[in-house]
């Protein structure tokens, strides 16, 4: 709320300066650092902090740990699924066991013997029927038994052939794909497990730690705020009357509140679109109210020790060269 009020006051001051018809020699703003946030990639309890606010950290340094137990359980389940998929793939790749083939051969011999017996029974019943010693129903039963035995023999022969030929190429491809999918799922869970230990993505200064040990931040919440970069910069707003005369690389003088010695700065960025622009301020006299955000990088080792948020003013140096 205080930041919004401060910027509103700044814009009003710039607007008053523009209304006088003379561009002011000073550009007002605040001292800023490049800021990055480290988000929570899982909603887990904070177990431990390894840094404190205001501490300078190096890239890759451990910042905090989140509770990994839930993720470890998911990894254990995924590991079991990988093992199951691997076993299925091995089974299909190795082919049928010799015992299974021998069992199928035994079934084939049994069905062949049954067919022989059924055919002999049918021949006897047929002869008796021709001599009118049995009814036609017995002949039909004998024929049905023979046909059933033939079908069972054909089925046993087909099963033996299937076992002997081994797995189809499509089955092997499906099993291999299932195994690769299980491996990919396990890898993703392992990567998520690593992210439960948050490391600094860049060297910088720990600016804010919003959560405490025991808190359970929501997914995507910012767990650590880091100030990064080689030097701070002045974020100022340039009135429209001065915008056309500014050039990137221009050398300026930065006066920071509470610091007696001014800093040398270089204009590194200026926005092409105006900030805080009402719809009616694009033409006519109201165009002078437009302001453009700019960034001036401070130089010198002393600037690297300055905290963010300090008010400042920037003076343009007409004699300095970019």
Buried (B, 14 or more C-beta within 10 A) or exposed (E): EEEEEBBEEBBEBBBEBBEEEEBBEBBBBBBBBBBBBBEBBBEBBBBEBBBEEEEEBEEEBBBBBBBBEBBEEBBEEBBEBBEEBBEBBEEBEEBBEEEEBEBBBEBBEEBBEBBEEBBEBBEEBBEBBEEEEBEEEBBEBBBEBBEEBBEBBEEBBEBBEEBEEBBEEEBBEBBBEBBEEBBEBBEEBBEBBEBBBBBBBEBBBBBBBEBEEEEEBEEEBBBBBBBBBEBBBBBBBBBBBBBEEBEEEBBBBBBBEEBEEBBBBBBEEBBEEBEBBEEEBEEEEBBBBBBBBBBBBBBEEEBBEBEBEBBBBBBBEEEEEE
